[in-house]
Amino acid sequence: MNVKHSVQLSDLHSIELGEATWDNNAVSIRNRYDLDSGKFSRHNSSEIPINDLSGLVKFACEHQALTESELKIMLKAIVLSLND
């Protein structure tokens, strides 16, 4: 992944957005987890196409897999992005 944007959530955890590994014209996103050794954990840091994100969230909502707090965080971010 060619990272274009990232946010550090903790010492060993970040979220990254950028050009996909499989196609530099595609956008992907991943949770990045680093190991205590400083190496990148490929097992816990799967990269997914950004276009898959809405389907994953929709499926999670249909199966009540998200808490009310998580849904509020997502809704707030969605509304703010629509107002930009």
Summary of the structure (lengths in Angstrom):
residues: 84
radius of gyration: 14.4
end to end distance: 26.9
largest distance: 41.8
contacts: 176
relative contact order: 0.12
helix: 35%
strand: 33%
